[in-house]
Amino acid sequence: MKNIEQRYREFLPESRRVIVKIGTRVIATPSGRPDLARLRKIVRQLAALHKRGYQVLVVTSGAIGAGMETLGLKERPTAVPDLQMCAAVGQARLMAHYEEFFGKEKRLVGQVLLTHADLQHRIRTANVRRTLEHLLRAGVIPVINENDVVADEEIKADLSLGDNDFLASLIVKLVRADLLIILSTVDGVLAPTGPKGAMRRIPCIEQLNQEVFKLIMPPTAGGISKGGMDSKLTAAQSATKAGCTVVVANGRQDNVLTDCLDGKDIGTLLLSTVL
């Protein structure tokens, strides 16, 4: 007999519009260099979902990390102009890889670069929504990233989109997505199982509350990415309130996306709070 969590997952294949957020560490080596083998595998899964008839949108990180590697920087800069420089160098390289790999799968992609302000002003937000809808209608897969090259206040810690976790939650509301898959480098939301620090995956979270947030640790400073599980859960909380189901899963696990849309027990499922 199936348990309640398995029944929840049975509805995932019925999703129509799916957003996949790809974290920096999922598709980059520790130096920031793009992990092309991993990126190719993820693109193949995205293309497979698109061929099944899902409307797929990609929110990707990794431009600043790619620029750091090209420029020979070992640590993520803290000054805004240096971050913008890394993004300018890295964004073109990152998008070129997406275009190449999707092209081999006979899928078209379109680049969409956004800033905090684009999603604050009514007219600009409407323009973004219209563009995304037209891309999806034409069968094009939008590849979305924060426009760090021209961002100023947005790239700073207080207004940053947070390694694109927050950006993904905003896109959920913009296009009324059914499912948001946040790819990380862990198997989902983890909880301690004993005094020795052993961790276990939480298969399903029916309601995000303070008890869940207490389980996570803040992100480590000085790395190549900005996001941590705290930013992922904050983004998930926003998405679930908008009526979107969320799955946080390990992007380095083979077939993670196709398995998720097949309703398999992977990652942590966070249920929509809208009935």
N, C-alpha and C positions, 0 to 999 in steps of 0.2 A: 504494500500500500504506500502511495506517495505521501511524503510529508508536505506541510504547508509551503515550505520554501521551494520545493520542487514544483509545486503548482504555480507559484508566482512566476517561476522561470519559463513555464510553458507559454506565457504570453509574450515573451521577448521576440520570438520569430514573427509575431504579428506587427511589429514596429514598422512604420513606413519611412519616417525621416530620422536618420541616425547621424549623430555628431560624434566623431572620434577625436579626442584630444591626446596628442602625442607629446610627452614630456621630453625635455632636453636629454636627460640621462638614458632614456629608452633608445635613442638613435644616435648617441654620441659616446665616444670613448672617454676615459677620464681626462684626456688632454683637450677635449672639445672637438676633436676630429670626427666628422660624421662616420658612423658605423654603417657602411654601405650595405653590408650583408644583411644586417638587421632591418634597415630601411627598406631594402628590396623585398624582404619577406612580408613586412607590414603592408607595403603597397600591393603585393599580390593578393593579400586577404581583402584589402579595401576594394580592389578591382573585382574580386569574386563576389563580394556583397553587392556591388553595383550591377554586376551581370545578373544577379538574382532578382533585381528590380528594386532594391532599396535606394532611396535618395540619400547619398552620402556626402557629408561635409567634413573636412579635415581642419582641425585647429592645431597647428604645429609650432613647437618651440625649436630652438637649435641654431638660429641665425647668429646670435652673439657668440655662442660657443664655436661655431664654424669660423667666424671671423677671428676669434682669439687664436685658434690653431694656425690659421693662415698668417697672422701677424706675429706669431711666435710668443704670444703672451701666456704665461703659466697660470695666472690667477685672474679671476674676473675683475675688471676695472671697477672703480667706485665713482669716478668722475663721469658726469653725463656726456661730455663730448667724446670721451674714450669709448663709452658704451655705444654711442651713435656710430662712431667709426667702425667698431667691430661689426655692428649690424649691417652697415653699408657694404662691407667686404663680404660678410657671411651670407646675407640674404640671397644674393644672386646665385651663389654656389649651392645653397640649400634647395632653392627652387629648381635649379638646373637638374639636380638629382631626381626630384619629384617628377619633373616633366619627362626625363629619360625613362624612368622605371614605369610610370603610368603609360607612356607611349608604347612600351614593349607589350603591355596588356591591352593595347588598342583602346585606351580611355583618354579622354580629353580633360585637362585641368585648367583652372583659371586662378590666378593669384589675386588675393584680396588682402591688402594691408590696412589696418585700422589703428586709430589712436583713441584715447579715452574720450576726447571731445566728439568724435564721430558718433558715439553712442549716448551722448548727453543732449544733443540738439535735435529737435523734432524733425527738421527738414533733412539734415544729414543722416539721421537714423532711418528715415523713410527711403532715402536714396540707397543706403546699404541694403535694406530689406528688399527693395525692388531689384537691385542687381543680383542678389543671391537667388531670388525667386526665378529670375530669367535664366541664370546659369543652370539651376536645377531643371527647369523646364526644357532646356536645350540638351540635357544629358551630360552637362559638364560638372566635374567634381571641384567645388571651391576649395582652395588651399589657403587657409586664413592664418595670419600672423599679426602680432602687434607691430605697428610701424615705428620701431625704435629709432629709425634714421631721422625722423622729423619730430619725434616726441621730445618733450622737455620735462615738464612737471610730471608727465605720466610715467616716465622711466624711473623716477625717484621712488623710494620705498613707500611713501605715504599714499601715492596715487598710482603706483604700478599695478598693472593687470595681473601680477603675481605668477610669472611663468606661464601665463595664458590660461590658468585654471578659471580665473574670474571672467576672462574674455569668453571662454567656452560657455559659461553659464549665461552670459549676456546674449550670445548667439542662439542659445536654446530658446530664450524668450522671443527673440527677433523672428525666428522662422517656425516657432511652435514645434520643436522637435519632440519625437516620441521617446527617444533613447539617447542618453549621453554615455559614452564609454570613455573613461579616463584611464589612460595607460600610464603606469608607473613602473618602478623596478622592484616592487614587492607584490605579493600574491593577493593583496587586498588590504582591508583594514584589519590590523592585527591587535590581539589582546593578550596580556600575559597569562600564562597557565600555571605559574608557580613561582616560588621565591627565587629560583635560579635564573630568572630572566627569559625562560623559554616562551615563545610566542605562538599563537595559533590564529588562523584566519577566521574571521567572523563571516559566515556564508551570507547572512541576510540581516539588514537593519531596517526594521519597520518604521522607526521614527528617530530622526537625529535629535539628540538632546545633549545637555551638558555632560551627562555620564559618558556618552560616546566620545566627546571631545577630550575628556580627561584621559582617555586611553592612549592618545597620541603624543609624540614628542615634537618640539619645535624643530624646524629644519636646521641643519648644520651650516654655520657661516663659512664663507670662503670658497664654496664650491662653484661649479659652472652654472648651476640652475638656481632659480629663486624660489620655486615652489616646494612645498612639503606636504605631508598628509593633512596638516591643518588647513592649508589653502584648498586642497582637494575636497575636504569635507565641507568647507564653507561654500565652495562652488556647488557641491552636490546639494547642500541645503537650499540654496537659491533655485536650483533646477527642479528639485522635487516639489517645491512650493509652487512652481509654474506648471506643474502637471506632467513633468518629464521623469521617467525612470532613469536611474543612474547605476552603472556598474564600474567599480574601481578594480582594475586587474593588472596583472604583470605583462607589460608589453614585450618582454623578452621570452615569454612562453610561446612555443610554436602553436599556430592556429588559434590564438587567443580570441581574435575577432569572430572568426567563423564559428568557433565553439560557443561563444557567447550568444550569437544569434541563432544557434541551434538549441539553446535552452540548457546547455550543460552547466554543471555546478563548478564554475570557476569565478574567482574574484569575490568581491562583496557586492551584493545587490542591495541598492537603497531604493525603497519604494516611494512612488509619488504620493504626496499628501493630499492631492486633489482627487476627489471621488468622481 
